[in-house]
Amino acid sequence: MTRSHVDFVTRLKDDALYGVVEQRTVPEGTDILRDEVILLVSQQEIGPEAQLRRIEVWVEEKQGTLVFVTNNLRLAARTIARIYKERWQILGSGVKSAVSGLNSFNLLALASIVSARLSIIGEGRSLRACAKTTAH
């Protein structure tokens, strides 16, 4: 998806093997515990183009952490965490029903929608404004 200029945010498997390329500064007083640029062991031959961000977040409601991975190196870590948390609102209710029957074509279409939403958010619009736009 990175080569297609499509941004994604997903959970990172607990058993994923990776190396840390860079430790990013984490703002104090936030729920962000770690913000790292990583390279998955399985992708290391590709080089810098395969770099991802690993963001570890404390989730108060769960009394535990969640770890996200994204190919978006530009947005703030808190924004990435909110994107994952609000993913259904970002995508819109019509996408929810289509997710269960995804094939590779539908996945690419869904990725394009997510990329468009991330672009909007990256331009300074709030997640709530994006969700309201999607609902119309």
Secondary structure, DSSP 8 states (H G I E B T S, - for coil): -TTTT---EEE--TT--EEEEEE----TTSSEEEEEEEEEGGGTTT-GGG-EEEEEEEETTTTEEEEEEES--SS-HHHHHHHHHTHHHHH-HHHHHHHTT--HHHHHHHHHHHHHHHHHHHTT--HHHHHHHHH-
